[in-house]
Amino acid sequence: MSLAEQPAAVTAATAMDEDEVVITADQLAVPTPSAAPSTSTPGDKPVFGPLSAKELQDKRKEQRRVRVPPHRFSPLKRDWLKIYSPIVEHLKLQIRMNPKSRMIEIRTCEETEDAGAVQKAADFVRAYCLGFSPEDSLALLRMEDLFLDSFEIKDVKTLNGDHMSRAIGRLAGKDGKTKYTIENATKTRIVLADSKIHLMGTYQNIKIAKNAISSLIMGSPPGKIYANLRTIASRMKGRV
């Protein structure tokens, strides 16, 4: 390059530097389509609406089966309308009784709204099959913090023959007085089915009732249990 042409080349290079366009990384980024329309500003997180119960449900139908003991099959036929109505009308489930297999079958349908309705209905039927009345079992559908618990007398103390009969008699009391006292003091429901004991209530109340029942099985006099239950009942009233 000659000396005469050099200033012209420098001038052209300077002109190219002045016209150069700088492209940043933000301008190269390709905007991705959002999963759902949002009215938020670019700096905020996207806002998604809550899903309905039907959208949360799986396409498959859920099903539960509850076996009916032989001694509860005849009462079940008598109280079938009380068992059938709340499950179909309120929980929007399908239910049927199979006499051959002696099972109660419960399943969801298109009208079912609550995803946990099948398990609630199964607990309701199971409580009735354990010996609770339909009215007491219905509380499992209305309240969320109720549970069922079962244990046997031999889990607390090994008893045989007349000793087992006397332990059952201490639990029931004369005309059921002891059982009713424990139920009213602890706000639970108790079913004495031979050597098996079934309880229904909140977790804390079931624990108190089991302690009282265990003390009776171990041989504590009912009068001492009544005094402890009165103390516990007064404390529970004070908390409320």
C-alpha positions in Angstrom: 0.0 0.0 0.0 1.4 3.4 -1.0 1.7 6.3 1.4 -1.0 8.2 -0.5 -3.5 5.4 -0.1 -2.9 4.8 3.7 -4.9 7.7 5.1 -7.9 6.7 3.0 -7.7 3.1 4.4 -7.5 4.4 8.0 -10.5 6.7 7.3 -12.6 3.8 5.9 -11.8 1.6 9.0 -12.8 4.4 11.3 -16.1 4.7 9.5 -16.8 1.0 9.9 -16.1 1.1 13.6 -18.6 4.0 14.0 -21.4 2.1 12.1 -20.8 -1.2 14.0 -23.9 -2.6 15.8 -23.4 -4.4 19.1 -25.8 -7.3 19.7 -26.1 -8.4 23.4 -27.0 -11.8 24.7 -30.5 -10.6 25.8 -31.3 -9.8 22.2 -30.2 -13.2 21.0 -32.4 -15.1 23.5 -35.5 -16.6 21.9 -38.7 -16.0 24.0 -40.4 -19.3 25.0 -44.2 -19.5 25.0 -45.7 -19.7 28.5 -47.7 -22.7 29.7 -50.6 -20.5 30.7 -51.5 -16.9 30.1 -50.3 -14.6 32.8 -50.9 -10.9 33.6 -47.7 -10.5 35.6 -44.8 -8.3 34.7 -41.7 -9.8 33.0 -39.8 -9.9 36.4 -42.5 -11.8 38.3 -43.2 -15.5 38.5 -46.0 -16.9 36.4 -49.3 -17.4 38.1 -51.3 -20.6 37.6 -54.9 -21.1 38.7 -55.8 -24.0 41.0 -56.9 -27.3 39.4 -60.4 -28.5 40.1 -61.1 -31.9 41.8 -62.1 -33.5 38.5 -58.9 -32.4 36.8 -56.9 -33.9 39.7 -58.6 -37.3 39.3 -57.0 -40.0 37.3 -58.8 -41.4 34.3 -58.9 -44.8 36.0 -61.7 -45.5 38.4 -60.7 -46.1 42.0 -62.3 -49.0 43.9 -62.4 -50.3 47.5 -63.7 -53.6 48.9 -64.7 -54.1 52.5 -65.4 -57.6 53.8 -68.5 -58.0 56.0 -68.2 -60.3 59.0 -70.8 -63.0 59.3 -72.4 -61.5 62.4 -72.8 -58.1 60.7 -74.4 -59.3 57.5 -78.0 -59.4 58.8 -77.7 -55.9 60.5 -76.2 -54.6 57.2 -79.3 -55.7 55.3 -81.5 -53.9 57.9 -79.5 -50.7 57.8 -78.6 -50.8 54.1 -80.5 -47.6 53.4 -78.5 -45.7 56.1 -75.2 -46.9 54.6 -76.2 -46.4 51.0 -77.7 -42.9 51.1 -74.7 -40.8 52.4 -72.2 -42.6 50.1 -74.3 -42.1 46.9 -75.9 -38.7 47.7 -73.1 -36.8 49.4 -69.9 -38.5 48.2 -71.2 -39.2 44.7 -69.9 -42.7 44.6 -71.2 -46.1 43.4 -71.7 -48.8 46.0 -73.1 -52.4 45.9 -73.3 -55.3 48.2 -72.2 -58.7 46.9 -74.0 -61.5 48.8 -71.9 -64.3 47.3 -68.5 -63.0 48.4 -70.0 -61.0 51.3 -68.1 -57.9 50.2 -69.2 -54.3 49.9 -67.7 -52.7 46.7 -67.2 -49.0 46.3 -65.9 -47.1 43.3 -65.8 -43.7 41.8 -67.8 -42.4 38.8 -67.9 -39.3 36.6 -69.9 -37.4 39.2 -67.4 -37.9 42.0 -65.9 -34.6 43.1 -63.7 -35.4 46.1 -60.5 -37.3 45.3 -60.5 -38.9 48.8 -64.1 -39.8 48.9 -63.4 -43.5 48.2 -61.2 -43.9 51.3 -63.7 -42.0 53.4 -66.5 -44.3 52.3 -64.4 -47.4 52.9 -63.6 -46.2 56.5 -67.3 -45.5 57.0 -68.3 -49.0 56.0 -65.5 -50.6 57.9 -66.6 -48.8 61.1 -70.1 -50.2 60.7 -68.7 -53.7 60.1 -66.7 -53.4 63.3 -69.8 -52.9 65.3 -70.4 -49.1 65.4 -73.9 -47.7 64.8 -74.6 -46.0 61.5 -75.0 -42.7 63.3 -71.6 -43.0 64.9 -69.9 -44.2 61.8 -71.3 -41.3 59.8 -69.0 -39.0 61.8 -66.1 -40.3 59.8 -67.6 -38.7 56.7 -68.3 -35.3 58.4 -65.1 -34.8 60.4 -61.5 -35.0 59.1 -59.6 -35.8 62.4 -61.4 -39.0 63.4 -59.6 -42.4 63.3 -60.3 -46.1 64.0 -58.1 -48.2 66.2 -58.4 -51.8 67.3 -56.5 -54.0 69.7 -57.0 -57.2 71.8 -57.0 -57.8 75.5 -54.0 -60.2 75.1 -52.0 -57.3 73.6 -52.1 -55.8 77.1 -52.1 -58.9 79.3 -52.3 -62.6 78.6 -55.5 -63.9 80.1 -57.4 -67.2 79.7 -60.6 -68.7 80.8 -62.4 -66.9 83.6 -59.7 -64.3 83.9 -60.6 -63.2 80.4 -64.3 -63.1 81.2 -63.7 -61.0 84.3 -61.5 -58.5 82.4 -64.3 -58.1 79.8 -66.8 -57.6 82.6 -64.6 -54.9 84.2 -64.4 -53.1 80.8 -68.2 -53.1 80.3 -69.3 -52.5 83.9 -72.8 -53.0 85.3 -75.3 -52.2 82.5 -72.4 -50.8 80.5 -71.6 -48.0 83.0 -67.8 -48.2 82.8 -67.8 -48.2 79.0 -70.2 -45.3 78.8 -68.1 -43.4 81.4 -65.0 -43.8 79.3 -66.8 -42.8 76.1 -68.3 -39.6 77.7 -65.0 -38.6 79.4 -62.8 -39.1 76.4 -65.3 -38.2 73.6 -64.8 -41.5 71.9 -66.9 -44.5 70.9 -66.0 -48.0 72.0 -67.1 -51.4 70.8 -66.4 -54.5 72.9 -66.4 -57.5 70.5 -65.4 -60.5 72.7 -61.6 -60.1 73.3 -61.3 -57.3 70.7 -61.8 -53.7 71.4 -62.5 -51.1 68.7 -62.2 -47.3 69.3 -63.2 -44.3 67.2 -62.2 -40.7 67.9 -59.4 -38.2 67.6 -55.8 -39.4 68.1 -55.4 -37.8 71.5 -58.8 -39.0 72.8 -58.2 -42.6 71.6 -54.8 -42.5 73.5 -56.6 -41.5 76.7 -59.3 -44.1 76.3 -56.7 -46.9 75.6 -54.8 -45.9 78.8 -58.0 -46.2 80.8 -58.9 -49.6 79.2 -55.4 -50.9 79.7 -55.5 -50.0 83.4 -58.8 -51.9 83.8 -57.4 -54.9 82.1 -54.3 -54.9 84.3 -56.7 -55.0 87.4 -57.1 -51.4 88.5 -60.4 -50.8 90.4 -63.1 -48.9 88.4 -63.3 -46.2 91.1 -59.7 -45.2 90.5 -60.3 -45.1 86.7 -63.4 -42.9 87.3 -61.3 -40.4 89.3 -58.6 -40.2 86.7 -61.2 -39.7 83.9 -62.9 -36.9 85.9 -59.5 -35.1 86.2 -58.9 -35.6 82.4 -62.4 -34.4 81.5 -61.9 -31.2 83.6 -58.6 -30.5 81.9 -60.1 -31.0 78.5 -62.9 -28.5 79.4 -60.4 -26.0 80.6 -58.5 -26.2 77.3 -61.7 -25.5 75.3 
